[in-house]
């Protein structure tokens, strides 16, 4: 259980790093992203192990990555758009 927890946190941190590199302007501060990714992956590992039971060595990290990705996707902000001027506002 200890190694699964450590590996899920490492996977969450790696997923957070990838998210920060691929979406630099659309995420909050890196500290928030790293904490959210690690805690989301840890919760995903716990949830997967509670659902399937022990002994699923490939399913637990997969569940950790999936839940970590979902929690990180909740942090994505929309792109900033320029204000559109309407014809009637002039």
Secondary structure, DSSP 8 states (H G I E B T S, - for coil): -HHHHHHHHHHHHHHHHHHHHHSTTSS--HHHHHHHHHHHHHHHHHHHHHHH-TT-HHHHHHHHHHHHHHHHHTT-----------STT-
